[in-house]
Amino acid sequence: MTTLNMFLFHLNSISPYIQFTMEIEIDKSLPFLEVLISQKIDGSLTHQVYHKNTHTDQYIHAHYHHNSSQKSVVLKTLISQTLETYAPHEFLPSEKADIF
């Protein structure tokens, strides 16, 4: 067991109510929150929107019988998350299509 795994085991043994997970770098990329941080060949870093494999891209459908404020907050949240992650000129084409 590596030192890192031993530390994670120690953290998770402190309380049964709080359990930690850890992400491992794969192919010089590391997911952090909703951003995938990658290292280029020259050593510089780049980032893009990251969704877990279990992400379904399903939100509240426009024709469902939810309050209009609930529907609008989903859109506002997606836009604000994107704007906080990227400057407007850095949008990925796939993210533009999903939001705009």
Secondary structure, DSSP 4 states (H G I P E B T S, - for coil): --HHHHHHHHHHHH-TT--------BTTEEEETTEEEEE-TTS-EEEEE---TT-------TTSS--HHHHHHHHHHHHHHHHHHS-GGG--HHHHHHH-
